[in-house]
């Protein structure tokens, strides 16, 4: 049943007309407040300030995918640069990152457009001392995304990149980044609908891949080579395994952290923070939240009941 629900919601996440309707109806405001940090960067920064005051770190993520024209990609880059300015003005630079989507920068149009926009965002980020991570999207863009990352990290050595544990290729990708001493990784399970031959399908196998990749990244030689790891999951067993390994390997505290999504298991986020974990909350924002919301339900169908309660409860 869970596989069927996942398939259904991933299919729905690609239905743009349904998204346009849902984003426009009044109950959508409650859905948005549950899982999205705001409809614009000012609202997201207000959310971030509250979290940072409590001791959390934050990552801002502009929602949206697959721009249709270079002007749209340039507009997304402008939004990232404006966001960086506002983060710095709010005094949040040291506790903040921004996550940049290659498809918003124009990767679906051509590599050169995306690279030019990425480099402009990285230049702006260096001026205000805010860290940047490059998101990983569908598998057909993985090679170009990693090429963008390698080009970007030459300009900004702290640039990070997301790696999806459900892709069969990710073990090789991670090892290559470690060998090149640029393994600044946000490790996620993955939430896109992909061809079966490219991915691990069972939850147990995806969890094993996540565990194996985290273990490699937290190896002493990897850390000595500059690796860092964001353990981006709500699976408490995987988090506990990473913490145990980091303790045994005496991993410096600034080289790994837990990363969790805004609105998902907030009580566990607080509990981890209270236990001394470094916890970063991922803050999606923007008006185009429909595909993101549906992928969160596909990842964990229990999120649907959280969402329904947020709509109908008073």
Secondary structure by P-SEA (a helix, b strand, c coil): caaaaaaaaaaaaacaaaaaaaacccaaaaaaaaccccccaaaaaaaaaaaaaacccbbbbbbbcccccaaaaaaaaaaaaaaaaaaaaacccccbbbbbbcccccccccaaaaaaaaaaaaaaaaaabbbbbbbbccccaaaaaaaaaaaaaaacccbbbbbbccccaaaaaaaaaaaaccccccccccccccccccccccaaaaaaaaaaaaaaaacaaaaaabbbbccccccaaaaaaaaaaaaaaccccccbbbbbccccaaaaaaaaaaaccbbbbbbbbcccaaaaaaaaaaaccaaaaaaaaaaccc
